[in-house]
Amino acid sequence: MAKGADTKKRSSAGMLRIIICALLAICIGFALWVEVPVLREAKRNDQSPVLTALAEVKEKKRYDSEISYTYYVTFKTESGEPMEFMVGRDVYRRLNEGDRGELAYQGTRLLRFAFVAAQSDPENDSKGIRYFTYIALICSILAAGRAVKNKMEGDS
């Protein structure tokens, strides 16, 4: 009986080794299945030229999972082509829909977005100057009125 029990122990240990090896192979296979596409995309991006285009932020999206958030920003270039990039939280928070600037990208990787100052509108600029002039004139009249009032109160 000792010989039969010993054989049983060996076969149990052998089955345990097979199960552990199978689980290890599944874990390694899963890691490769997840990581290989990411590495391929990174290599493709590294081999792509750095391109720039004037663009406007059209849409911001945030996808929630149980453990993290994924952020996407869609730009519309001057040629009308929409381009979507996955970005980090800081970039996502800094950009607002309607922002315009120079977009630099390499493949599917956003490198930077440099804000471009809004072009001035001569008609609106002159209106602003006109309103400022009116406000300055009103303040001058009020100040002169106060000065006259104070002088009259001082003379009496």
ROSE-4610 file (N, C-alpha, C; in Angstrom, 1 decimal, always signed):
// ROSE-4610
residu = [M/M/M/A/A/A/K/K/K/G/G/G/A/A/A/D/D/D/T/T/T/K/K/K/K/K/K/R/R/R/S/S/S/S/S/S/A/A/A/G/G/G/M/M/M/L/L/L/R/R/R/I/I/I/I/I/I/I/I/I/C/C/C/A/A/A/L/L/L/L/L/L/A/A/A/I/I/I/C/C/C/I/I/I/G/G/G/F/F/F/A/A/A/L/L/L/W/W/W/V/V/V/E/E/E/V/V/V/P/P/P/V/V/V/L/L/L/R/R/R/E/E/E/A/A/A/K/K/K/R/R/R/N/N/N/D/D/D/Q/Q/Q/S/S/S/P/P/P/V/V/V/L/L/L/T/T/T/A/A/A/L/L/L/A/A/A/E/E/E/V/V/V/K/K/K/E/E/E/K/K/K/K/K/K/R/R/R/Y/Y/Y/D/D/D/S/S/S/E/E/E/I/I/I/S/S/S/Y/Y/Y/T/T/T/Y/Y/Y/Y/Y/Y/V/V/V/T/T/T/F/F/F/K/K/K/T/T/T/E/E/E/S/S/S/G/G/G/E/E/E/P/P/P/M/M/M/E/E/E/F/F/F/M/M/M/V/V/V/G/G/G/R/R/R/D/D/D/V/V/V/Y/Y/Y/R/R/R/R/R/R/L/L/L/N/N/N/E/E/E/G/G/G/D/D/D/R/R/R/G/G/G/E/E/E/L/L/L/A/A/A/Y/Y/Y/Q/Q/Q/G/G/G/T/T/T/R/R/R/L/L/L/L/L/L/R/R/R/F/F/F/A/A/A/F/F/F/V/V/V/A/A/A/A/A/A/Q/Q/Q/S/S/S/D/D/D/P/P/P/E/E/E/N/N/N/D/D/D/S/S/S/K/K/K/G/G/G/I/I/I/R/R/R/Y/Y/Y/F/F/F/T/T/T/Y/Y/Y/I/I/I/A/A/A/L/L/L/I/I/I/C/C/C/S/S/S/I/I/I/L/L/L/A/A/A/A/A/A/G/G/G/R/R/R/A/A/A/V/V/V/K/K/K/N/N/N/K/K/K/M/M/M/E/E/E/G/G/G/D/D/D/S/S/S]
num = [1/1/1/2/2/2/3/3/3/4/4/4/5/5/5/6/6/6/7/7/7/8/8/8/9/9/9/10/10/10/11/11/11/12/12/12/13/13/13/14/14/14/15/15/15/16/16/16/17/17/17/18/18/18/19/19/19/20/20/20/21/21/21/22/22/22/23/23/23/24/24/24/25/25/25/26/26/26/27/27/27/28/28/28/29/29/29/30/30/30/31/31/31/32/32/32/33/33/33/34/34/34/35/35/35/36/36/36/37/37/37/38/38/38/39/39/39/40/40/40/41/41/41/42/42/42/43/43/43/44/44/44/45/45/45/46/46/46/47/47/47/48/48/48/49/49/49/50/50/50/51/51/51/52/52/52/53/53/53/54/54/54/55/55/55/56/56/56/57/57/57/58/58/58/59/59/59/60/60/60/61/61/61/62/62/62/63/63/63/64/64/64/65/65/65/66/66/66/67/67/67/68/68/68/69/69/69/70/70/70/71/71/71/72/72/72/73/73/73/74/74/74/75/75/75/76/76/76/77/77/77/78/78/78/79/79/79/80/80/80/81/81/81/82/82/82/83/83/83/84/84/84/85/85/85/86/86/86/87/87/87/88/88/88/89/89/89/90/90/90/91/91/91/92/92/92/93/93/93/94/94/94/95/95/95/96/96/96/97/97/97/98/98/98/99/99/99/100/100/100/101/101/101/102/102/102/103/103/103/104/104/104/105/105/105/106/106/106/107/107/107/108/108/108/109/109/109/110/110/110/111/111/111/112/112/112/113/113/113/114/114/114/115/115/115/116/116/116/117/117/117/118/118/118/119/119/119/120/120/120/121/121/121/122/122/122/123/123/123/124/124/124/125/125/125/126/126/126/127/127/127/128/128/128/129/129/129/130/130/130/131/131/131/132/132/132/133/133/133/134/134/134/135/135/135/136/136/136/137/137/137/138/138/138/139/139/139/140/140/140/141/141/141/142/142/142/143/143/143/144/144/144/145/145/145/146/146/146/147/147/147/148/148/148/149/149/149/150/150/150/151/151/151/152/152/152/153/153/153/154/154/154/155/155/155/156/156/156]
x = [+0.8/+0.0/+0.8/+2.0/+2.8/+3.3/+3.5/+3.9/+2.8/+1.5/+0.3/+0.1/+0.3/+0.1/+1.2/+2.4/+3.5/+3.2/+2.7/+2.4/+1.3/+0.3/-0.8/-0.3/+0.7/+1.2/+2.0/+2.7/+3.5/+2.6/+1.5/+0.6/-0.2/-0.5/-1.1/-0.1/+1.1/+2.1/+2.3/+2.3/+2.5/+1.3/+0.1/-1.1/-1.0/-0.6/-0.4/+0.6/+1.7/+2.7/+2.1/+1.3/+0.7/-0.3/-1.1/-2.1/-1.3/-0.3/+0.5/+1.1/+1.7/+2.3/+1.3/+0.1/-1.0/-1.5/-1.6/-2.0/-1.0/+0.3/+1.4/+1.4/+1.2/+1.1/+0.0/-1.2/-2.3/-2.0/-1.4/-1.1/-0.1/+0.9/+1.9/+1.2/+0.4/-0.3/-1.2/-1.9/-2.8/-2.0/-0.8/+0.0/+0.5/+0.9/+1.4/+0.2/-0.9/-2.1/-2.5/-2.3/-2.6/-1.4/-0.2/+0.9/+1.5/+1.4/+1.9/+1.3/-0.1/-0.6/-0.2/+0.0/+0.5/+1.9/+2.7/+4.1/+4.2/+3.3/+3.3/+2.9/+1.9/+1.4/+2.5/+3.2/+4.3/+5.4/+5.7/+6.8/+6.3/+5.1/+4.5/+4.6/+4.2/+4.2/+5.7/+6.6/+8.0/+8.6/+8.1/+8.6/+7.8/+6.7/+6.0/+6.6/+6.4/+7.0/+6.2/+6.8/+6.1/+5.4/+4.1/+3.3/+2.7/+2.5/+1.8/+0.6/-0.4/-1.6/-2.3/-2.9/-3.7/-5.0/-5.5/-6.7/-7.5/-8.7/-9.6/-10.1/-10.2/-10.7/-12.2/-12.7/-14.1/-14.8/-14.2/-14.9/-14.0/-14.5/-13.7/-14.6/-13.9/-14.7/-13.9/-14.6/-14.0/-14.8/-14.0/-14.6/-14.3/-15.2/-15.0/-14.9/-14.0/-14.0/-13.9/-14.0/-14.0/-12.7/-11.6/-10.3/-9.7/-10.1/-9.5/-10.4/-9.9/-10.5/-9.6/-10.3/-9.5/-10.1/-9.2/-9.5/-9.2/-10.1/-9.9/-10.3/-9.5/-9.8/-9.9/-10.9/-11.0/-10.8/-9.8/-9.5/-10.0/-10.3/-10.7/-9.7/-9.0/-7.9/-8.5/-7.7/-8.2/-8.7/-8.2/-8.6/-10.0/-10.5/-11.7/-11.6/-10.4/-10.2/-10.3/-11.2/-11.2/-10.1/-9.4/-8.4/-8.6/-8.6/-8.9/-7.6/-7.3/-6.1/-6.5/-5.9/-6.0/-5.0/-5.4/-4.5/-4.6/-3.7/-3.6/-4.6/-4.9/-5.8/-5.5/-4.2/-3.8/-4.0/-3.7/-4.0/-5.5/-6.3/-7.7/-8.3/-7.8/-8.3/-7.9/-6.8/-6.3/-7.0/-7.5/-8.1/-9.6/-10.2/-11.6/-12.1/-13.3/-13.9/-13.9/-13.5/-13.3/-11.9/-11.0/-9.6/-9.0/-8.2/-7.5/-6.0/-5.3/-3.9/-3.2/-1.9/-1.1/-0.9/-1.4/-1.4/-0.2/+0.6/+1.8/+1.5/+1.7/+1.4/+2.3/+2.4/+3.3/+2.5/+1.9/+1.1/-0.2/-0.5/-1.7/-1.3/-0.1/+0.4/+0.3/-0.4/-0.4/+0.9/+1.6/+2.9/+2.7/+1.9/+1.7/+0.5/-0.1/-1.1/-0.7/-0.2/+0.2/-0.9/-1.5/-2.6/-2.1/-3.0/-2.8/-3.8/-3.2/-4.1/-5.2/-6.3/-7.5/-7.1/-7.4/-7.2/-8.1/-7.5/-8.3/-9.3/-10.5/-11.5/-11.5/-11.1/-11.0/-12.3/-13.5/-14.7/-15.0/-14.8/-15.0/-14.0/-12.7/-11.7/-12.1/-12.6/-12.9/-14.1/-15.1/-16.2/-15.7/-14.7/-14.2/-13.5/-12.8/-12.1/-13.2/-14.2/-15.3/-16.0/-16.3/-16.9/-16.0/-14.7/-13.8/-13.8/-13.8/-13.8/-15.1/-16.2/-17.5/-17.4/-16.8/-16.7/-15.8/-14.7/-13.7/-14.3/-15.1/-15.8/-16.8/-17.6/-18.6/-17.9/-16.8/-16.1/-15.5/-15.0/-14.5/-15.6/-16.8/-17.9/-18.3/-18.4/-18.8/-17.7/-16.5/-15.4/-15.5/-15.8/-15.9/-17.1/-18.2/-19.4/-19.1/-18.4/-18.0/-17.1/-16.2/-15.3/-16.1/-17.0/-17.9/-18.7/-19.3/-20.1/-19.3/-18.1/-17.2/-16.8/-16.5/-16.1/-17.3/-18.5/-19.7/-19.9/-19.8/-20.0/-18.9/-17.7/-16.6/-16.8/-17.4/-17.6/-18.7/-19.6/-20.8/-20.5]
y = [-1.2/+0.0/+1.3/+1.2/+2.4/+2.8/+1.7/+2.0/+2.7/+2.3/+2.9/+4.3/+4.6/+5.9/+6.9/+6.3/+7.1/+7.5/+6.6/+6.9/+7.9/+7.8/+8.8/+10.2/+10.3/+11.6/+12.2/+11.3/+11.8/+12.3/+11.6/+12.0/+13.3/+13.5/+14.7/+15.9/+15.7/+16.7/+17.1/+16.1/+16.3/+17.1/+16.8/+17.5/+19.0/+19.2/+20.5/+21.3/+20.7/+21.4/+21.8/+20.9/+21.1/+22.3/+22.3/+23.4/+24.7/+24.7/+26.0/+26.4/+25.5/+25.9/+26.4/+25.8/+26.3/+27.7/+27.9/+29.3/+30.3/+29.9/+30.8/+31.1/+30.1/+30.3/+31.2/+31.1/+31.9/+33.4/+33.6/+34.9/+35.6/+34.9/+35.4/+35.7/+34.8/+35.0/+36.2/+36.4/+37.6/+38.9/+38.9/+40.0/+40.4/+39.4/+39.6/+40.1/+39.5/+39.9/+41.4/+41.9/+43.3/+44.2/+43.8/+44.7/+44.8/+43.7/+43.7/+44.8/+45.0/+46.1/+47.5/+47.6/+48.9/+49.2/+48.2/+48.3/+48.6/+47.9/+48.1/+49.6/+50.1/+51.5/+52.4/+52.2/+53.1/+53.1/+51.9/+51.9/+52.6/+52.4/+53.1/+54.6/+55.1/+56.5/+57.0/+56.3/+56.7/+56.8/+56.0/+56.0/+57.1/+57.6/+58.6/+60.0/+60.8/+62.2/+63.0/+64.1/+65.0/+66.0/+66.1/+67.0/+68.1/+69.3/+70.4/+70.8/+71.4/+71.9/+72.9/+73.9/+74.8/+74.1/+74.1/+73.3/+73.9/+73.5/+73.9/+72.7/+72.9/+71.8/+71.7/+70.6/+70.4/+69.7/+68.7/+67.9/+67.3/+67.2/+66.5/+65.4/+64.2/+63.0/+62.4/+61.9/+61.2/+59.9/+58.8/+57.5/+57.0/+56.6/+56.2/+54.6/+54.1/+52.7/+52.6/+51.5/+51.4/+51.8/+51.8/+52.1/+53.4/+53.9/+55.1/+55.7/+56.9/+57.6/+57.6/+57.6/+57.8/+59.0/+59.9/+61.2/+61.3/+61.8/+62.0/+63.5/+64.0/+65.3/+65.2/+65.8/+65.8/+67.2/+67.3/+68.5/+68.5/+69.7/+69.9/+70.8/+70.2/+71.0/+72.0/+72.9/+73.9/+73.2/+72.0/+71.3/+70.6/+70.7/+70.1/+68.6/+68.1/+66.8/+66.7/+65.8/+65.6/+64.7/+65.0/+64.1/+63.9/+62.7/+62.4/+61.8/+62.3/+61.9/+61.5/+60.4/+60.1/+61.0/+61.7/+62.6/+62.3/+62.9/+62.8/+63.8/+63.6/+64.5/+66.0/+66.3/+67.7/+68.4/+67.7/+68.3/+68.4/+67.4/+67.4/+68.6/+68.9/+70.0/+71.3/+71.4/+72.7/+73.1/+72.2/+72.5/+72.7/+73.6/+73.9/+73.9/+73.4/+73.4/+74.8/+74.9/+76.3/+76.8/+76.3/+76.7/+76.5/+77.5/+77.4/+77.4/+76.7/+76.7/+75.8/+75.7/+74.8/+73.5/+72.5/+71.1/+70.4/+69.8/+69.0/+67.5/+66.6/+65.2/+64.3/+63.1/+62.1/+60.8/+60.5/+59.3/+59.5/+58.7/+58.9/+59.5/+60.1/+60.7/+62.2/+62.8/+64.3/+64.7/+65.6/+66.1/+67.4/+68.3/+69.6/+70.3/+71.2/+72.1/+73.5/+74.4/+75.7/+76.7/+77.3/+78.3/+79.4/+79.8/+81.0/+82.0/+83.3/+84.4/+84.6/+85.0/+85.2/+86.5/+86.4/+87.5/+88.7/+89.9/+91.0/+91.4/+91.8/+92.3/+93.8/+94.5/+96.0/+96.6/+96.1/+96.8/+96.6/+95.4/+95.2/+96.0/+96.1/+96.8/+98.3/+98.8/+100.3/+100.5/+99.5/+99.7/+99.7/+98.8/+98.8/+100.1/+100.7/+102.0/+103.1/+103.0/+104.0/+103.9/+102.7/+102.5/+103.0/+102.7/+103.2/+104.7/+105.3/+106.8/+107.4/+106.8/+107.2/+107.1/+106.0/+105.8/+106.8/+107.1/+108.1/+109.5/+109.8/+111.1/+111.2/+110.2/+110.2/+110.4/+109.7/+109.8/+111.2/+111.8/+113.2/+114.2/+114.0/+114.9/+114.7/+113.5/+113.3/+113.9/+113.8/+114.3/+115.9/+116.4/+117.9/+118.4/+117.6/+118.0/+117.9/+116.9/+116.8/+118.0/+118.4/+119.5/+120.8/+121.0/+122.2/+122.2/+121.1/+121.0/+121.3/+120.7/+120.9/+122.3/+123.0/+124.4/+125.3/+124.9/+125.7/+125.6/+124.3/+124.1/+124.8/+124.9/+125.6/+127.1/+127.7/+129.1/+129.6/+128.8/+129.3/+129.2]
z = [+0.0/+0.0/+0.0/+0.6/+0.6/-0.8/-1.6/-3.0/-3.8/-3.6/-4.2/-3.8/-2.5/-1.9/-2.5/-2.6/-3.1/-4.5/-5.3/-6.7/-6.8/-5.9/-5.9/-5.6/-4.6/-4.3/-5.5/-6.2/-7.3/-8.4/-8.7/-9.7/-9.3/-8.0/-7.6/-7.7/-7.4/-7.5/-9.0/-9.8/-11.3/-11.8/-11.4/-11.8/-11.3/-10.1/-9.6/-10.4/-10.8/-11.6/-13.0/-13.6/-14.9/-14.8/-13.7/-13.5/-13.3/-12.5/-12.3/-13.6/-14.3/-15.6/-16.6/-16.6/-17.5/-17.1/-15.8/-15.4/-15.7/-15.5/-15.8/-17.3/-18.2/-19.6/-20.0/-19.4/-19.6/-19.3/-18.1/-17.7/-18.7/-19.1/-20.0/-21.3/-21.8/-23.1/-23.0/-21.9/-21.7/-21.8/-21.1/-21.0/-22.4/-23.2/-24.6/-25.4/-25.2/-26.0/-25.8/-24.6/-24.3/-24.7/-24.5/-24.6/-26.1/-26.8/-28.2/-29.1/-29.1/-29.9/-29.4/-28.1/-27.6/-28.1/-28.0/-28.5/-30.0/-30.8/-32.2/-32.5/-31.9/-32.1/-31.7/-30.6/-30.2/-31.2/-31.8/-32.8/-34.1/-34.5/-35.6/-35.4/-34.2/-33.9/-34.0/-33.4/-33.4/-34.9/-35.8/-37.2/-38.0/-37.5/-38.3/-38.1/-39.2/-39.1/-38.1/-37.6/-36.7/-37.7/-37.5/-38.4/-37.5/-38.1/-37.4/-38.3/-37.6/-38.3/-37.4/-38.0/-37.2/-37.0/-35.7/-35.4/-34.3/-34.2/-33.1/-32.3/-31.0/-30.2/-30.4/-30.9/-31.2/-30.1/-29.5/-28.5/-27.5/-26.3/-25.2/-24.7/-24.5/-24.0/-22.8/-21.8/-20.7/-20.5/-20.5/-20.3/-18.9/-18.2/-16.8/-16.8/-16.0/-15.7/-14.2/-13.7/-12.2/-11.6/-12.3/-11.7/-12.2/-13.4/-13.9/-14.9/-15.5/-16.5/-17.8/-18.9/-20.2/-20.8/-21.2/-21.8/-23.3/-24.1/-25.5/-25.9/-26.8/-27.3/-28.9/-29.5/-30.9/-31.4/-32.4/-33.0/-34.4/-34.9/-36.4/-37.0/-38.0/-38.6/-39.6/-40.1/-41.1/-42.3/-42.7/-43.9/-43.6/-42.3/-42.0/-41.5/-41.4/-41.0/-39.4/-38.9/-37.4/-37.0/-35.9/-35.4/-33.9/-33.5/-32.0/-31.4/-30.2/-29.5/-28.1/-27.6/-26.2/-25.4/-24.4/-23.7/-22.2/-21.5/-20.0/-19.4/-18.1/-17.4/-17.4/-17.3/-17.3/-18.6/-19.7/-21.0/-21.2/-20.8/-20.9/-20.2/-19.0/-18.2/-18.8/-19.4/-19.9/-21.2/-22.0/-23.2/-23.1/-23.8/-23.8/-25.3/-25.4/-26.8/-27.3/-28.6/-29.2/-29.2/-28.4/-28.3/-29.7/-30.1/-31.4/-31.2/-32.0/-31.9/-32.9/-32.7/-33.6/-32.9/-33.6/-33.2/-33.7/-32.9/-33.3/-32.9/-33.9/-33.6/-34.4/-33.9/-34.5/-34.5/-35.7/-35.8/-35.0/-34.0/-33.2/-31.8/-31.7/-30.5/-30.6/-29.6/-29.5/-28.8/-29.5/-28.9/-28.1/-28.8/-28.1/-28.8/-28.1/-28.7/-28.2/-29.1/-28.7/-29.0/-28.0/-28.2/-29.1/-30.0/-30.9/-30.4/-30.2/-29.8/-30.8/-30.3/-31.2/-32.1/-33.4/-34.2/-33.9/-33.9/-33.5/-34.6/-34.2/-35.1/-35.0/-36.1/-36.0/-35.6/-36.0/-35.7/-34.2/-33.7/-32.2/-31.4/-31.9/-31.2/-31.1/-32.2/-32.2/-31.3/-31.2/-30.3/-28.8/-28.6/-27.2/-26.8/-27.8/-27.6/-27.4/-28.2/-28.1/-26.7/-26.3/-24.9/-23.8/-24.0/-23.0/-22.9/-24.1/-24.2/-23.5/-23.8/-23.1/-21.6/-21.1/-19.7/-19.1/-19.8/-19.3/-19.3/-20.3/-20.3/-19.2/-18.9/-17.9/-16.5/-16.3/-15.0/-14.9/-16.0/-15.9/-15.6/-16.1/-15.8/-14.4/-13.9/-12.5/-11.6/-11.9/-11.1/-11.1/-12.2/-12.3/-11.5/-11.6/-10.8/-9.4/-8.9/-7.5/-7.1/-7.9/-7.6/-7.5/-8.4/-8.4/-7.1/-6.8/-5.6/-4.3/-4.2/-3.1/-3.0/-4.1/-4.1/-3.7/-4.1/-3.7/-2.2/-1.7/-0.3/+0.5/+0.0/+0.7/+0.7/-0.4/-0.5/+0.5/+0.8/+1.6/+3.0]
